[in-house]
Amino acid sequence: MTSTDTGTVPVRTAALAPFSVRSFRFQWPADIGASWAFEMETIILGWYVLTETKSVLMLTLFASLQHMGTLLAPMFGVMGDRIGHRTVLGAMRATYCVLAATLMILAYGGLLTPTYVLCIAGVMGLVRPSDIGMRNALVGPTIPNTPLLAAESIPPPPQAAAQVTLIWSNDGTRLYAAETARDTVAEIDVATGKVLRRIAVGKNGDGLAVTRVD
């Protein structure tokens, strides 16, 4: 069983609750497809670069290019705030399709070389690092309050854990989690994992701290 601010509900019911939202039913399988594609791209193209160049240095360069977009990640967040996370994520996924189609055409035409692969990996690397953050930012506004925690707990495998703001109480018995999209802070019993209460905070809050009031 799991506890929410609306009462105690079966774990299975809580886990499946996000799928009652139409947009989540579309986003979740799309995120799975993107995650699997990222893994297969790394394995297949990495092997191609290694076997064609016989160089571990070139393989390292290929891997490094996939993370160049880390430097641009804040700008993707700004664009999401300005024009909408859905629009930005859609444009990112369209970019993946264009790059994949380009790679396929080069391969079928017998024109593919490690240089082309590195160029495509470089362009992909400018966009790819922001995918996880953008997809999670989209979940908050589209999922109602009750199944929101369950929605964030069903990441498409394989996926790295998303960064969240957490802080422990002084005695270690409580965990406080900032729920940014809802402007609340959840107080969680560490021993049972139950949400004891949700504390309303101001709009656009940032950061957590525990202080003692004498």
C-alpha positions in Angstrom: 0.0 0.0 0.0 1.1 3.6 -0.5 -0.1 6.8 1.1 -1.1 10.0 -0.7 -2.8 13.1 0.4 -6.1 11.6 -0.8 -5.8 8.5 1.3 -4.3 5.0 1.0 -4.6 3.3 -2.4 -3.1 0.0 -3.7 0.4 0.4 -5.1 -0.6 -1.1 -8.5 -3.5 1.4 -8.9 -1.2 4.3 -8.0 1.5 3.1 -10.4 -1.0 2.9 -13.3 -2.8 6.1 -12.5 -0.6 8.3 -14.8 -1.7 6.3 -17.8 -5.3 7.7 -17.4 -3.8 10.9 -18.9 -3.9 10.8 -22.7 -0.7 12.8 -23.2 1.3 10.5 -20.8 0.1 7.4 -22.7 1.7 8.9 -25.8 4.8 10.3 -24.1 5.9 7.2 -22.1 6.3 4.8 -25.1 7.9 7.6 -27.1 10.4 8.1 -24.3 11.1 4.4 -24.3 11.8 4.4 -28.0 14.1 7.4 -27.7 16.0 5.8 -24.8 16.5 2.5 -26.6 17.5 4.4 -29.8 20.2 6.3 -27.9 21.6 3.0 -26.5 21.6 1.3 -29.8 23.2 4.3 -31.5 26.0 4.3 -29.1 26.7 0.6 -29.4 26.4 0.3 -33.2 28.1 3.6 -34.3 30.8 3.2 -31.6 31.6 -0.2 -33.0 31.6 1.1 -36.5 34.0 3.9 -35.7 36.3 1.5 -33.8 36.4 -1.1 -36.6 36.8 1.4 -39.4 39.5 3.5 -37.8 41.2 0.9 -35.6 41.6 3.8 -33.2 40.6 4.0 -29.6 41.2 7.7 -29.7 38.5 8.1 -32.4 36.1 6.0 -30.4 36.8 8.3 -27.4 36.1 11.3 -29.6 32.8 9.8 -30.8 31.7 9.2 -27.2 32.8 12.8 -26.2 30.8 14.4 -29.0 27.6 12.9 -27.6 27.8 15.0 -24.5 28.8 18.4 -26.0 25.2 19.6 -25.5 25.7 19.6 -21.7 27.1 23.1 -22.1 23.9 24.1 -23.9 21.4 22.5 -21.5 20.5 25.7 -19.7 19.5 27.3 -23.0 17.1 24.4 -23.7 15.5 25.1 -20.3 15.1 28.8 -21.3 13.5 27.8 -24.6 11.2 25.5 -22.8 10.0 28.3 -20.6 9.6 30.7 -23.5 7.9 28.6 -26.1 6.8 25.5 -24.1 8.5 22.2 -23.2 6.2 20.3 -25.5 7.3 22.3 -28.5 11.0 22.1 -27.6 10.8 18.3 -27.0 9.0 17.8 -30.3 11.7 19.8 -32.1 14.4 17.7 -30.4 12.7 14.4 -31.5 12.3 15.8 -35.0 16.0 16.5 -35.1 16.7 12.8 -34.1 14.6 11.6 -37.0 16.3 13.9 -39.5 19.8 12.8 -38.3 18.8 9.1 -38.3 17.3 9.4 -41.9 20.6 11.1 -43.0 22.6 8.3 -41.5 20.4 5.6 -43.2 20.6 7.3 -46.6 24.4 7.5 -46.4 24.7 3.8 -45.3 22.4 2.5 -48.0 24.2 4.6 -50.6 27.6 3.2 -49.6 28.8 6.7 -48.7 29.0 6.4 -44.9 32.4 7.1 -43.5 33.7 7.6 -39.9 33.9 11.4 -40.6 30.2 11.5 -41.4 29.4 9.5 -38.3 31.4 11.9 -36.1 29.6 14.9 -37.7 26.2 13.4 -37.0 27.2 12.4 -33.5 28.4 16.0 -32.9 25.0 17.5 -34.0 23.1 14.8 -32.0 25.3 15.5 -29.0 24.2 19.1 -28.9 20.6 18.0 -28.4 20.6 14.6 -26.7 21.9 15.6 -23.2 18.8 17.7 -22.6 16.3 15.0 -23.5 15.8 13.5 -20.1 15.4 16.9 -18.4 13.0 18.1 -21.0 10.8 15.0 -20.9 10.5 15.2 -17.1 9.7 18.9 -17.2 6.8 18.1 -19.5 5.4 15.5 -17.1 4.7 18.0 -14.3 2.3 20.3 -16.2 0.4 17.4 -17.9 -0.1 15.1 -15.0 -2.7 15.9 -12.3 -1.5 16.2 -8.7 -2.6 12.7 -7.5 -0.7 10.5 -9.9 2.2 12.9 -10.4 4.6 11.1 -8.1 3.8 7.8 -9.8 4.4 9.3 -13.2 7.9 10.5 -12.2 8.6 7.0 -10.8 8.0 5.3 -14.1 11.0 6.4 -16.2 11.5 4.7 -19.6 14.4 2.3 -19.2 17.3 2.8 -19.6 17.3 6.2 -18.1 19.5 8.0 -15.6 17.9 9.3 -12.5 16.7 12.9 -12.8 18.1 15.4 -10.3 15.7 16.6 -7.7 15.9 18.8 -4.6 15.9 16.7 -1.4 16.9 17.4 2.2 16.9 15.3 5.4 15.5 16.4 8.7 18.0 16.9 11.6 17.1 13.5 13.2 17.1 11.6 9.9 13.5 10.4 10.2 12.0 12.7 7.6 12.8 13.4 4.0 11.6 16.6 2.3 11.2 16.6 -1.5 10.6 19.8 -3.5 7.8 19.3 -6.0 8.6 22.2 -8.2 5.8 21.8 -10.7 3.2 21.8 -7.9 4.8 24.5 -5.7 4.7 22.1 -2.7 7.2 20.3 -0.5 6.4 16.7 0.3 7.3 15.4 3.9 8.1 11.7 3.7 8.5 9.2 6.5 11.9 7.5 5.8 11.0 4.3 7.7 7.7 3.7 5.8 8.2 5.7 2.6 4.8 7.3 3.1 4.0 10.9 2.2 2.9 12.4 5.5 1.8 15.8 4.2 2.4 18.3 1.4 3.4 21.9 2.4 2.3 24.7 0.1 5.0 27.2 -0.8 5.2 30.3 -2.9 5.4 30.4 -6.7 8.8 29.7 -8.4 10.5 28.6 -5.1 14.1 27.4 -5.2 16.1 25.5 -2.6 15.4 23.8 0.7 16.8 24.2 4.2 16.0 22.9 7.7 16.3 25.3 10.6 15.6 25.0 14.3 13.1 27.4 15.9 13.8 27.8 19.7 
